[in-house]
Amino acid sequence: MKQKILTKPDFVGTLRAMVVGEEAAFENVGRNYQSFVSARAPLHSKGLGKWQIESKGDTIAITRIS
């Protein structure tokens, strides 16, 4: 099931709220994909977790790896 971002998007907060092994899907509208990828970079570099982010048509699939 796709989740909708209902308020001002907090891409870093959304990624940090995911637990290891969790998969989530979001609407791929506007700059959402690039915003998730940009939010992931500082989290990876600080060692706060790893996420796999894929664009699948109108859906962004995100899996937290660690």
N, C-alpha and C positions, 0 to 999 in steps of 0.2 A: 504494500500500500504506500502510495506517495504521500509524503508529509508536506504541508504547506507552511511557508514562512509567513506568519500573520502580522508581525510587527516589523520594525526596523531590524534588518538582519544582523545578527551577531555571529558571524561565521566562526571566529575563534571560540566563542562560548559554545556554539553548537558542536564543534569538533571535540572540545574538552569534555563535554557532557556525555559523550559516547563511552561505553565500557568496552574493554578489549573483547573482540569477537563480534561486536554488534555491527549489523548492517542496516543502513538507512537509505532511503530514496527521496530525492527532492525534485521539484520542477526545475527544468533547465530553461530558465527565462532570463532575459537581460544578461547581466554579467555575473550571475550566480556561480557558474562553473569557475571562472577565473578568480572570483572572490574566495571560493573555498580553497583553490590551489594556493593563492597568495597567503591565506590564513594558515595553511598547513606549514609553510616554509619556516617561520620562526619557531613553531612548536617542535618541528623535527630538529632544528639546529640546537635548541635548548635541551633536547633529550626528553621532552615531555610526552612523547608518544609518536606513533607512526600510523598513517592512514593511507588507504588506497582509494583514489578518487577516479572514477571513470564516467565519461559522458556517453550515454546510450540514447541517442535521439533526443526526445523531450524529457529525459530523466537523467539525473546525476546520481550515480550509485557510489556510496561511501562505505568502506569497511575499516574499522579500527583494527590494526594489526598488533600494536603493542602500546 
